[in-house]
Amino acid sequence: MTLISDPIALSVLGLGGVVLGGAEVGLSFVRRRTWPVSVALAVLLALVGGAASALGETPRLWQPALALAGIELALLLCRSWRSIAGRPIVQGGALILAGAVLLFVQVHQLEAGLEADLSRTDFELRLLGDPVDDSAPPALTAATDAGRPIPLFHASADAAAPTPEEEQRFLREVRLDNHVIQTSPPEISYNCHGWVFTDGRYWLRSPMIETILKDNNYTAVERPAPGDVAVFRNHLGEVTHTGLVRSVSPGAPVLIESKWGRFGRFVHTPDDHGYRGHKLTYYHSPRGTHLLKGLESSATAGSAVGG
């Protein structure tokens, strides 16, 4: 995490700027020589930031403290009663204004991010709901090339796929109806991982994907080729979604086909899909197929590398 990209850290910086600027303005009214106190404030901020960093505290606290210390020292170097810009009251006022603007912008971004998170949560509840009965045993246990077992499941008997109308309504709600190409209708018998690694015959749970990638000799690649696996991970690094690269053309976005939970399959770009905000990594394997051991190929779209 860097200060310039974290809205919480920037909000703390903005709030600190308002407080520090207010202190400078207040000092200018009670004493003419403010620089000793300003130096003390800069040193105190540097000590607080350094100590918090050494103790392993969140960067959202110590990075703004060190940044404010640097800003205070920079203002001190420009301080002069001979110029308007160098006067403490002007510098303090400018710091209040800059801090308030920064704080306002970041609070707005945090609110927008919260709204997006709530939308993604709703998406996951509606789209990624696992229809597998947790108490049911695996329908089949396949294996990786290293022999590690991979449990596969069928959907519960009472689970139902969404209707095409519900699917279209969802696509409109997330504004993807004009950005994806549907290749199959809603289907409850398999999920995204099951489409890629079991020829669309089973539900395969996300925690198993890292094991498959490791044991089946997948390597991350910067430039994907048709048939490579697209793996999406959330901010915790957990696998959330997989698909297959379908098209790679110069000057055009990569096209990926993937199964969206209980909904159908879609061709989409790396940016226009229901897993926005998740990190995408491409993986290549020399195996010639993504099918797990113990499964006979049914020659469907998901099995062959480049298929």
N, C-alpha and C positions, 0 to 999 in steps of 0.2 A: 504493500500500500504506500502511495506517495501522497504528500500533502495536497498537491495541486489536483488530484483526481478524487479525493474523498470528501464528499459534501459535509460530513459530520466534522471532520478536522477543519475544513474551511469555515464552517459555522462557528466553531470555537475560536478560530483566528479572528473572524469578524467581531464576535462579542468581546474578545480580548482587546481588539483595536479600539472599540468604543470606550471600554473602561480605561485603557491606558491614555487615550486621547482626553478623556474627561479629567484624569489625574493631572495631565500637563496643563490643561486650561485652568484648573483650580489652583495649581501652583503658581501660575503666572499672575494671579490676583493677590497672592499673599507674600510673595517674595520676588525680587528681581533676579537674583542668581539661582536659577532652577537647575543648572547642570549637575551639581553634586547629587541632588535627589534623583535626577534622570539617570545618572550613572548607576546609582544604587538600584533603581528599578530594573535597569538592563541586566545588572549582575544577578539580581534576585531571580529574574525570569530565566536566565541562563542556568543558574544553579538548580532551579526547580525542574527545568527541562532535562538537564543532564542527569540529575538524580532519578527522575522518573524513567528515563531510558535505561539507566544502569540497573534499576530494579525490575526491568521487564514490563513496565506499564504499557498500556496501549499507545501506539504512536499518535492516536487522535488527541492525546493530551500533551505529550512532550514535544511533538513537532510544532504545534502552534506556539508553545512557550518559547522555544528556541527561535522561531521566526520572529516573534514579537521582540525578543531581545536584540536580534539583528536590526530590525526596523528602528528600534529606539536608539541604538548606537549610530545608525546612518543619519537619523535626524539630528543627533548631537553634533555630528561632524559638520552639518550644514547650519548649525545654530548661530545666529548673529542678530544683535539688536539693530544693526545698521541696515538690514534689509527686511522687508515685510515678510518674505517667505521664510526667513530664518528666525522669526520671533516665536517663542514657545506657544503663545495663544493661537497663532495661525497654524503652526504645526499640529498642535493638539486638535484644533477644529478640523483640519484636513484629515487627521487620523480618525476622528469620530465619524466624519462623513464617509470615508472609504470603508471603515469597519461596518457601518450601518448598511451601506449598499451591498457589501459582500454577504453580510448576515441575511439580508432580505432575499437576495438571489439564491443562496444556498437553502434557506428554509423553503422557498418555492420549489426548488429541485427535490428536496426531501419529500415534500408533499406529493409531487408528481411521481417520485419513485415508489412511495407507499401505495399510491393508487395502482401503479403498474404491478407491484408485488401482490396486491389483493386480486388483481385481474389474473395473474399467473396462478395464484392459489386456487381461484375458482376454476381456472382451466384444468389444473391438475386433478381437482376433485371430480370434475365432470368428464374429463377425457382420459386420464391415466388411472382411473379407479381399477384396481385389480379384481377381476371377477372370480379369482381362484379361492376356494375354500381352504383356509389355513389349516384346518384339521384333517384335510384329505391327504392321503399319501400321493407321491408323484405318480403320474400316469406311466412314465417311463424314465429310466435313468440312462442318459447317454454318457459320453466320456470325451475328455480332451485327448490330444495326441500323447500327452504324458500320462494318461490313464486316470486322471482325476474325475470323479463322478460329477455329472451335471444333471440335477433333477429337472424334469419337464412336467408340465401340468396341463390339464384340461380345465376349461371354464366350468364354474358351478352350473348345475342343471337348471337352477332358477335365474341365472344371469341372462340378460337380454342385450342385444346390440341396439344402439340408437337407430331411430328411423332416418331415412334420407332427409326428411324435412328438419329433424332435430340437428342433423349434421350440417345442413346448409345454414340453419339459423346460427349455429355456433360459429361457422366460418365468417358470417356477416358480422357477428359481435366482435370478433378479434380482427376484423378487416383484412381477411385473407382470401375472401371469395374470388377476388380478381387477380390473385397472385400465385395460385397453385393450380395444378392440373390433376384431377382425380383419376386414378388408374384402377380402383376397385371400390365397391360399395362397403358400407359398414359391415364389420365381421368380428364376431366374438371369440372365434376358436383359436386365435393366436395374436400375439402382440408384436411390436417392432423387432425385438430380439429374436422372437420365434420365427419371424419371417426371414431374417437374415441367416440364422444359424440352424433352423430346423425345417426349412422349406415351407414355412407357414402352417405347421401342423400342431404346434404346442405354444403354451405360454412359457417363456423363459425369463426368469427374474433378473433384475439389474445387477445385484451383487455378484452374479456369476460371470459377468462380461470381462472383468479384469483378469480372471483366471483363464478364460478362453483366449484372450489376447496374448497372455504370457505363454501358455502352453502350446498354442498353435502357431507360434513363430510369426506373430504380427509385428510389424515395425511402423512407427509413426513416420509419415512422409509429408513434406511441405507441398509437393505438387502431386495431387491425386491423379489416378487414372481410372477409367471406367471399370467398375467391379470392385474398387476399393471400398472399405467400410468407413462410414462416417459415424463418429462417436461423439455424443454430446454429454457434457458434464456440467453440474451445477457449481455454485460458488464454493462448495465444500469439496469439490473434486470427485463427487459421486456420479457414476454413469446414470443418465436419465433416459437416453434415447439412442437408437442406432438406425442407420439406413445404408443404402448402397449408392455409390456414385454412378450416375448414368451417362453424363456427358461432360466433357472438358474441351472447350474450344477457345482459341486465342481471342482475347478481347470480349469474351462473354463470361457470365458467372457460371460457376460449377452447378450442375443440376443433380439433385439428390432425390432418390425415391425412398420413401419410408412409410411404415404403417403407424398410424396415430392412435395408439391405445385401442379403444373399442370402436373407433371410427374406421374409415377405409384407408387406402394407400394414396399417397399424393406425391407428385413430382414438384419439387420446390427448390429455391436457391438457398445458399447458406444463411441468408438473412430473413427470408420470408417463410416462417414456419411457426408452429405453436410453442416452440421451445426458445423463444427469444431471450437473450441474456445469458444463455448457456454457452460455454466454450466448446468449440468444435475442433476435433482433431481427426485427421484422416489416417487410416491404417492399411498397409498392404501385406499380403501373405503370398508366398510362393506355392501354397498347397494346391492351387487349382480349383478349390471349392471351399466354401465357408461351412459346409455341413459338418456337424459333430459326428464323432465316431459312434457307431451303433445305430445310425439312421441310414437307411438305403435311400439313395437319391430318387426323388419323384419328378426330377427335371422341371421344377417350377422356377420362377424368376429369382428366387432368393438364394439358390444353392451355388451357382457357378460364379467364380470370380470372372468379372467381365460379362456376366450373363444378363 
